[in-house]
């Protein structure tokens, strides 16, 4: 009886030990599975991030060059959001800004139809409208204004508006468009208080001065 009891106790001890080992192994397996799943997700996230960054670089280049076909194809296939800005991009340019800055009205129109934010500005506060006005891209200015671009938004550095930019360059047609959409003639820069009229006068742009005076 003593021997039987001893065997029984030993057997139960072995069972408990076996069960404990099994539990530990199961926990270890679960932990390994969890770690593996985390590593897999991290790897996927890194891959997706790299993929998106590469696609965005290609999209920005295509928008800059005015390649509507490439912009259309990549935007539909890549999954990159139309207002995406690369976090490492020093100036924070959107595709719409790049297209507007280079006068590509077809690309601008397509991006706006895809939901591009017409007033999304760079890190210095320059909007797509500012860039188009500065570059005398009249058709782009017209398209942006028709889409509701804010005409009096100023840059964050010195407070330049699209009207200041167009006046500085002597772009009379652009100045006329901006004025017809509510550009404020008396709005001054934040660094030296210059108005569009003063800027145009200093630069000798007689036609621009004439238009500005006509609007008060």
C-alpha positions as CSV (number, residue, x, y, z in Angstrom):
1,X,0.0,0.0,0.0
2,X,2.8,2.3,0.9
3,X,4.5,1.6,-2.4
4,X,1.3,2.1,-4.3
5,X,0.7,5.4,-2.6
6,X,4.2,6.5,-3.4
7,X,3.8,5.5,-7.0
8,X,0.5,7.3,-7.1
9,X,2.0,10.5,-5.6
10,X,5.0,10.2,-8.0
11,X,2.7,9.8,-10.9
12,X,0.6,12.8,-9.9
13,X,3.8,14.9,-9.5
14,X,5.0,13.9,-12.9
15,X,1.5,14.8,-14.3
16,X,1.7,18.2,-12.6
17,X,5.2,18.8,-13.9
18,X,4.1,17.7,-17.4
19,X,1.2,20.0,-17.3
20,X,3.3,22.9,-16.1
21,X,5.8,22.2,-18.9
22,X,3.0,22.1,-21.4
23,X,1.6,25.4,-20.2
24,X,5.1,27.0,-20.4
25,X,5.6,25.7,-23.9
26,X,2.2,26.9,-24.9
27,X,2.9,30.3,-23.5
28,X,6.3,30.4,-25.2
29,X,4.7,29.4,-28.5
30,X,2.1,32.1,-28.1
31,X,4.8,34.6,-27.3
32,X,6.8,33.5,-30.4
33,X,3.7,33.8,-32.5
34,X,2.9,37.2,-31.1
35,X,6.5,38.4,-31.7
36,X,6.4,37.0,-35.2
37,X,3.1,38.7,-35.9
38,X,4.5,42.0,-34.6
39,X,7.6,41.7,-36.7
40,X,5.5,40.8,-39.7
41,X,3.3,43.9,-39.2
42,X,6.3,46.1,-38.6
43,X,7.9,44.8,-41.8
44,X,4.7,45.4,-43.7
45,X,4.4,48.9,-42.4
46,X,8.0,49.7,-43.4
47,X,7.4,48.3,-46.8
48,X,4.2,50.2,-47.3
49,X,5.9,53.4,-46.1
50,X,8.8,53.0,-48.5
51,X,6.4,52.1,-51.3
52,X,4.3,55.2,-50.6
53,X,7.3,57.5,-50.4
54,X,8.6,56.1,-53.7
55,X,5.2,56.5,-55.4
56,X,4.9,60.1,-54.0
57,X,8.3,61.0,-55.3
58,X,7.3,59.8,-58.8
59,X,4.0,61.6,-58.5
60,X,5.6,64.9,-57.5
61,X,8.1,64.7,-60.3
62,X,5.3,64.0,-62.8
63,X,3.2,66.9,-61.5
64,X,6.3,69.2,-61.7
65,X,6.8,68.1,-65.3
66,X,3.1,68.3,-66.3
67,X,2.9,64.6,-67.2
68,X,-0.8,64.1,-66.8
69,X,-0.8,60.5,-67.9
70,X,1.7,59.5,-65.3
71,X,0.0,61.5,-62.6
72,X,-3.4,59.9,-63.4
73,X,-2.0,56.4,-63.6
74,X,0.1,56.6,-60.4
75,X,-2.6,58.4,-58.4
76,X,-5.2,55.7,-59.2
77,X,-2.9,52.7,-58.7
78,X,-0.6,53.8,-55.9
79,X,-3.1,54.6,-53.2
80,X,-1.2,57.8,-52.3
81,X,-3.6,60.5,-51.1
82,X,-3.9,63.5,-53.3
83,X,-2.9,65.9,-50.5
84,X,-0.1,63.8,-49.2
85,X,3.1,65.6,-48.2
86,X,6.3,63.7,-47.6
87,X,7.3,64.4,-43.9
88,X,11.0,64.8,-45.0
89,X,10.2,67.2,-47.7
90,X,11.9,70.5,-46.6
91,X,9.3,72.8,-48.2
92,X,6.2,70.7,-47.7
93,X,5.0,70.8,-51.3
94,X,1.9,69.1,-52.5
95,X,1.4,67.8,-56.0
96,X,-1.0,70.6,-56.6
97,X,1.6,73.2,-55.6
98,X,4.2,71.6,-57.9
99,X,1.8,71.6,-60.9
100,X,0.6,75.2,-60.2
101,X,4.2,76.5,-59.7
102,X,5.1,75.2,-63.2
103,X,1.9,76.3,-65.0
104,X,0.5,72.8,-65.8
105,X,-3.2,73.6,-66.0
106,X,-4.3,70.1,-67.1
107,X,-2.6,68.5,-64.1
108,X,-4.0,71.2,-61.8
109,X,-7.5,70.6,-63.0
110,X,-7.2,66.8,-62.6
111,X,-5.8,67.1,-59.1
112,X,-8.6,69.5,-58.1
113,X,-11.2,67.0,-59.4
114,X,-9.5,64.3,-57.3
115,X,-10.0,66.4,-54.2
116,X,-6.8,68.4,-53.8
117,X,-7.0,71.1,-51.2
118,X,-6.7,74.3,-53.2
119,X,-5.3,76.3,-50.2
120,X,-2.9,73.7,-48.8
121,X,0.3,75.7,-48.4
122,X,4.0,75.0,-48.1
123,X,6.0,75.4,-44.9
124,X,6.6,79.1,-45.8
125,X,2.9,79.7,-46.3
126,X,3.0,79.9,-50.1
127,X,-0.2,78.5,-51.6
128,X,-0.7,77.1,-55.1
129,X,-2.4,80.4,-56.1
130,X,0.6,82.4,-54.9
131,X,3.0,80.2,-56.9
132,X,0.8,80.5,-60.1
133,X,0.5,84.3,-59.6
134,X,4.2,84.7,-59.1
135,X,5.0,82.6,-62.2
136,X,2.4,84.4,-64.4
137,X,0.5,81.2,-65.1
138,X,-2.8,82.9,-65.9
139,X,-4.7,79.8,-66.8
140,X,-3.7,78.1,-63.6
141,X,-4.6,81.2,-61.6
142,X,-8.0,81.2,-63.3
143,X,-8.6,77.5,-62.5
144,X,-7.6,77.9,-58.9
145,X,-9.8,81.0,-58.4
146,X,-12.7,79.2,-60.0
147,X,-12.2,76.4,-57.5
148,X,-12.4,78.8,-54.6
149,X,-8.8,79.6,-53.8
150,X,-8.4,82.1,-51.0
151,X,-7.1,85.2,-52.8
152,X,-5.7,87.1,-49.7
153,X,-3.8,84.3,-47.9
154,X,-0.3,85.6,-47.1
155,X,3.0,83.8,-46.7
156,X,4.1,83.1,-43.1
157,X,7.5,84.6,-43.5
158,X,7.0,88.2,-44.7
159,X,3.2,88.3,-45.4
160,X,3.2,88.4,-49.2
161,X,-0.1,87.7,-50.9
162,X,-0.7,86.5,-54.5
163,X,-1.4,90.1,-55.4
164,X,2.0,91.2,-54.0
165,X,3.7,88.4,-56.1
166,X,1.9,89.3,-59.3
167,X,2.5,93.1,-58.8
168,X,6.2,92.5,-58.2
169,X,6.5,90.6,-61.4
170,X,4.5,93.1,-63.4
171,X,1.9,90.5,-64.3
172,X,-1.0,92.8,-65.2
173,X,-3.4,90.1,-66.4
174,X,-3.0,88.1,-63.2
175,X,-3.4,91.2,-61.1
176,X,-6.7,91.9,-62.9
177,X,-7.9,88.4,-62.1
178,X,-6.9,88.6,-58.5
179,X,-8.6,92.0,-58.1
180,X,-11.8,90.7,-59.7
181,X,-11.9,88.0,-57.0
182,X,-11.5,90.3,-54.1
183,X,-7.8,90.8,-53.6
184,X,-7.2,93.6,-51.1
185,X,-5.1,96.4,-52.6
186,X,-4.3,97.9,-49.3
187,X,-3.0,94.7,-47.7
188,X,0.6,95.2,-46.6
189,X,3.5,92.9,-46.0
190,X,4.5,92.1,-42.4
191,X,8.2,92.8,-42.7
192,X,8.2,96.4,-44.2
193,X,4.6,97.3,-44.6
194,X,4.7,97.5,-48.4
195,X,1.4,97.3,-50.4
196,X,1.1,95.9,-53.9
197,X,0.8,99.4,-55.2
198,X,4.1,100.5,-53.6
199,X,5.8,97.3,-54.9
200,X,4.5,97.8,-58.5
201,X,5.5,101.5,-58.4
202,X,9.0,100.7,-57.2
203,X,9.4,98.2,-60.0
204,X,8.1,100.6,-62.6
205,X,5.2,98.4,-63.7
206,X,2.9,101.1,-65.0
207,X,0.0,98.8,-66.2
208,X,-0.1,97.1,-62.8
209,X,-0.1,100.5,-61.0
210,X,-3.0,101.6,-63.2
211,X,-5.1,98.6,-62.4
212,X,-4.4,98.8,-58.7
213,X,-5.3,102.5,-58.6
214,X,-8.5,101.8,-60.5
215,X,-9.5,99.4,-57.6
216,X,-8.8,101.9,-54.9
